[in-house]
Amino acid sequence: MKTKAMLIDITKCIGCRACEQICKEIHGFPQEHEPTLSATALTVVQERGDKFVRRMCMQCQDPACASACPVGALTKTAQGAVRYAGGKCIGCRYCMIACPFDVPKYEWSKLAPYVTKCDMCAERVLAGKPTACAEVCPVGATIFGDRDDLLAEAHKRIAENPAYVRKIYGEMEVGGTSVFFLSDVPFEELGFVTAPMTQPLPTLSAAALGEVPTVVLVGGSLLAGLYWFTQRRQQVAAAEAAEKEDKNVLRFRDKERS
Amino acid sequence: MTRLRLPKITLWRVLVGVIFAAGAWATYLRFVKGFEVATNMSNGQPWGIWVAVATLCGVGLSAGGFAIAGAVYLLGMERYRPVLRAAVIIAFLGYLSVVAGYAWELGLPWNFWHPLVMWNRSSVLFEVVWCIILYTMVLALEFSPALVERIPWAPVREWYLRWHHRILIALVLIGVLLSSLHQSFLGGLFIIFKGKMYPLWYSNYQTTLFYMSAIPAGMAMIIMALYLSVRSLNVRIDLRILDDFSRIITPILVIFALFRFADLYKQHALGYLFLPVEETAYFWLEMALFIAAPLVLFNLPRLRQQPIGLYWASAVLIAGFMVHRINVSITSLERATHAGYVPKWPEMAVTIMLVAAAVLAFRGAVLHLRIFPQTMQVAPPPLLLPRMTGQVFPARPSAAVN
């Protein structure tokens, strides 16, 4: 299967929240609108001035959450979605802070809490269907398709219409995502996280982790060397002391004899 | 006539009772009511003081174990041998309380064993978990002779101690390596939070900073524990050793401070040093308690001469160290998340209970095991005895203690 993605065109969104509702419906969550992502809201439509901005998991190409998770409960799948295997999760919540978009949420009120986040309708997509939110969108503000096609489509829309901001949010952010946004208002004014650099975040920790073998080898040899050195010094000192003592003993004996 | 003797009620016993009662109630809330009732952690601040204090401080304050074991065994600093076992058991209990703390901290604590079989080698936390588990085992082995020598059956005892002696150097070496790795990789956990952390605390060299800050904190912890042992547990050691430890603290703190500011310069964060925002106050509180005050206190000759002076200087340093770790893991994220996190009382109660349990275990070990040398007197230098015995070589002094 080709890598799938979603394209969200903020200029088209009318704020009907059909995407929110269908998402809650298929996950069996209560229907009330929530202002931000939560354990029972995997996507929300936020009002920013006269614009409506959808929030959801960006399905990063190289996800920080997946690299942070100590047990590999989060994985980037070939179909494009970042999926969460609750059966592996230990509940350390490192993924929640590692995510540059603050997406994973936690079931704080439960006694066996799990992490929740959008998985781009992974099961539906595997069955050949589009994501529920894209299917239900009445104005085509959210569309679903192959990642390459959607990127081409986004570039085409920007080229054809000068009203768009000359940027596809998600094309470069943290090394690229599988959810793209188009807007006619600068993204920072719409509450988008603009800090993420174009470099995938996992490369930062990979650089640190790459030092482990060096630390073990260099540190290990250094410590072993130091041990050898101090042992040797002690041996030499002991031998010298013994020699001195021997001499003393001999001198002592000589004195005795004389 | 036997008379039932009730334990005497003292202030300390009441305090211990209160700590454990509060801890038990907090534990009930955590496991029966859940995180939402027991903690103030939220989607904005998913790591509270159970990570910031129980783990980040707990591990850091246990750094004295590997430092002193390394100094004695690998660097041959025999003068520290009298406190070696104390340092090792302080570290061991510190790590045990960190590991135990995860029963409360993890959302699904019954899955605690998953990292052992489900590997994700790109995860810094995976690395840390493995190092901590392995190092706790190393510490248990390093400490084991104190228990084994109590076995009344001599052949077993001697067999074990002989083997232990053979592998000891390797154990210590592995322990120093494991410690160096996870002490620094605790800081490495924060490298992936780039863009979220306030510039005064984000660093590409967080690993180095965590490693360098752990050593003075671990030393200060040992100074406090030794002083209290002498004061209240009837331990007799030469307290001048505390002064020795304090001499190590000053240079490391100076290097840490220089490195910290050079790093701020390199991350272009110097402009944030005096901004009129809340973070600035937390930053300078950290600098004052962790760097400035200890550097002054540990170098006042009048204060150094008295063990209690070193004790209080260490207490200040440890407070500063805790501010440092809390700043990195909580304060730094506040601006990005607006979580407004302040720990709820059950979070405090559990943390205090873990510390109290470690302190009580240390007390029990000092009272019932041979943690400190039994006598202050080192065996006198061997006399020359040839006249009396006709020996050519006088017997060498065997290791006077241990």
Chai-1 contact restraints between the chains, C-beta under 6 A:
chainA,res_idxA,chainB,res_idxB,connection_type,confidence,min_distance_angstrom,max_distance_angstrom,comment,restraint_id
A,A64,B,I192,contact,1.0,0.0,6.0,A-B,restraint_1
A,S67,B,S122,contact,1.0,0.0,6.0,A-B,restraint_2
A,A68,B,S123,contact,1.0,0.0,6.0,A-B,restraint_3
A,A68,B,I192,contact,1.0,0.0,6.0,A-B,restraint_4
A,C69,B,N120,contact,1.0,0.0,6.0,A-B,restraint_5
A,C69,B,S123,contact,1.0,0.0,6.0,A-B,restraint_6
A,P70,B,P115,contact,1.0,0.0,6.0,A-B,restraint_7
A,P70,B,N120,contact,1.0,0.0,6.0,A-B,restraint_8
A,P70,B,S123,contact,1.0,0.0,6.0,A-B,restraint_9
A,P70,B,L125,contact,1.0,0.0,6.0,A-B,restraint_10
A,P70,B,F126,contact,1.0,0.0,6.0,A-B,restraint_11
A,P70,B,V129,contact,1.0,0.0,6.0,A-B,restraint_12
A,V71,B,H114,contact,1.0,0.0,6.0,A-B,restraint_13
A,V71,B,P115,contact,1.0,0.0,6.0,A-B,restraint_14
A,V71,B,M118,contact,1.0,0.0,6.0,A-B,restraint_15
A,G72,B,M118,contact,1.0,0.0,6.0,A-B,restraint_16
A,G72,B,N120,contact,1.0,0.0,6.0,A-B,restraint_17
A,K88,B,M118,contact,1.0,0.0,6.0,A-B,restraint_18
A,I90,B,L106,contact,1.0,0.0,6.0,A-B,restraint_19
A,I90,B,L108,contact,1.0,0.0,6.0,A-B,restraint_20
A,I90,B,N111,contact,1.0,0.0,6.0,A-B,restraint_21
A,I90,B,H114,contact,1.0,0.0,6.0,A-B,restraint_22
A,G91,B,L106,contact,1.0,0.0,6.0,A-B,restraint_23
A,G91,B,G107,contact,1.0,0.0,6.0,A-B,restraint_24
A,G91,B,L108,contact,1.0,0.0,6.0,A-B,restraint_25
A,R93,B,P46,contact,1.0,0.0,6.0,A-B,restraint_26
A,Y94,B,L125,contact,1.0,0.0,6.0,A-B,restraint_27
A,M96,B,P46,contact,1.0,0.0,6.0,A-B,restraint_28
A,I97,B,P46,contact,1.0,0.0,6.0,A-B,restraint_29
A,A98,B,I192,contact,1.0,0.0,6.0,A-B,restraint_30
A,P100,B,G195,contact,1.0,0.0,6.0,A-B,restraint_31
A,K105,B,N43,contact,1.0,0.0,6.0,A-B,restraint_32
A,W108,B,F35,contact,1.0,0.0,6.0,A-B,restraint_33
A,W108,B,E36,contact,1.0,0.0,6.0,A-B,restraint_34
A,S109,B,G34,contact,1.0,0.0,6.0,A-B,restraint_35
A,S109,B,E36,contact,1.0,0.0,6.0,A-B,restraint_36
A,L111,B,G34,contact,1.0,0.0,6.0,A-B,restraint_37
A,P113,B,G107,contact,1.0,0.0,6.0,A-B,restraint_38
A,A195,B,G195,contact,1.0,0.0,6.0,A-B,restraint_39
A,P196,B,G195,contact,1.0,0.0,6.0,A-B,restraint_40
A,L201,B,I192,contact,1.0,0.0,6.0,A-B,restraint_41
A,L204,B,I191,contact,1.0,0.0,6.0,A-B,restraint_42
A,L204,B,I192,contact,1.0,0.0,6.0,A-B,restraint_43
A,S205,B,V124,contact,1.0,0.0,6.0,A-B,restraint_44
A,S205,B,I191,contact,1.0,0.0,6.0,A-B,restraint_45
A,S205,B,I192,contact,1.0,0.0,6.0,A-B,restraint_46
A,A208,B,G188,contact,1.0,0.0,6.0,A-B,restraint_47
A,A208,B,I191,contact,1.0,0.0,6.0,A-B,restraint_48
A,A208,B,T207,contact,1.0,0.0,6.0,A-B,restraint_49
A,V216,B,L177,contact,1.0,0.0,6.0,A-B,restraint_50
A,G219,B,L177,contact,1.0,0.0,6.0,A-B,restraint_51
A,G220,B,L177,contact,1.0,0.0,6.0,A-B,restraint_52
A,L223,B,L74,contact,1.0,0.0,6.0,A-B,restraint_53
A,L223,B,L173,contact,1.0,0.0,6.0,A-B,restraint_54
A,L223,B,V176,contact,1.0,0.0,6.0,A-B,restraint_55
A,L226,B,L74,contact,1.0,0.0,6.0,A-B,restraint_56
A,Y227,B,L74,contact,1.0,0.0,6.0,A-B,restraint_57
A,T230,B,L75,contact,1.0,0.0,6.0,A-B,restraint_58
A,T230,B,G76,contact,1.0,0.0,6.0,A-B,restraint_59
A,Q234,B,G76,contact,1.0,0.0,6.0,A-B,restraint_60
A,V249,B,P386,contact,1.0,0.0,6.0,A-B,restraint_61
